């Protein structure tokens, strides 16, 4: 059985005029292909294809429909995460080769399972569908402060934290959860000029982090995940990589809230101090269990 998925690529500047299409890269048993560039010269369709194990297939059943018809059924399989990671690697390679930033997004309905023989066809018959599951995991997201509370004085104070702002901006540009997690963690390292256990100890004592409910145990867990994110591919193979991708996706918003609050409260950037200077009040937080908390301002209008 083979799996084929479609993405839309966007070139943030015009690629070289002598770039020849189609582009095809065979690597680690998978294929990355761009048949042609779009008419606008700055976009293209990309396809990723490779083998999957039908023995790992499970069925996702959608919610009940209001009209009483049968709910949707789609095939799910763990290797799907591998294709996302492979696409990310190929886009990074392409970006280097053509010296052009490239962003990507999955094409809705672009997933396809391709049978390679009668056994694969029988598998579809037994499962009762050929459709790939399109169920998306939902993760709450929130800014921990409101833009409306930003003043000129706030902007001037934030501008002095240029290293932190640069690292945070890079994290927003990252398209995969592992890279985003690593870059957000770098903001904390920059803020306290500390790494690893020393950084965790400082954060556990930092009042704004404690206000968000962070404990030494949770922060130690985030540090462990940061280390696993750095070595997932090289140490334990694909199962470790799948775990790290899943866990960083779950914890990203929580970590992002912490990073935002460090940016708007750290009085002296780049030194191992716990002094604070709050530039804007907390308006929301994602708790360690993933639930959203809205914080009402106590200031008088």
Secondary structure, 3 states (H helix, E strand, C coil): CEEEEEEEEEECCCCCCCCCCCEEEEECCEEEEECCECCCCCEEEEEEEEECCHHHCEEEECCCCCCCCCCCEEEECCCHHHHHHHHHHHHHHHHHHHCCCEEEEECCCCCEEECCCHHHHHHHHHHCCCCECCCCCCCCCCCCCCHHHCCHHHHHHHHCCHHHHHHHHHHHHCCCHHHHHHHHHHHHHHHHCCCHHHHHHHHHHCHHHHHCCCCHHHHHHHHHHHHHHHHHHHHCHHHHHHHHHHHHHHHHHHHHHHHHHHHHHECCCCCCCCCECCCCCCCEEECCCCCEEECCCCCCC
